Amino acid sequence: MKENEIGRIVVDAALKVHRELGPGLLDSVYEVVLIHELQRRGLKAERQVPVSITYQGLRFDEASRADIIVDGKVILELKSVERR
């Protein structure tokens, strides 16, 4: 599956999660529910994936963490707000 196809599924799943849960919850709540929704739709979705970088020839594992990586192609960074 190509990135654009994955993107469409992700947006649709995120909207569904938002409509059902509404605003005001912690990022981690949306994260676990979105993971469930993406997996339910047949995608491989992983949470809190370490992302390494290379700097001046040195590799730094876990320099950052991606909230969600979908099918090894699309990185999601989740943000939430208290209210609309």
Disulfide bonds with the S-S distance in Angstrom:
none
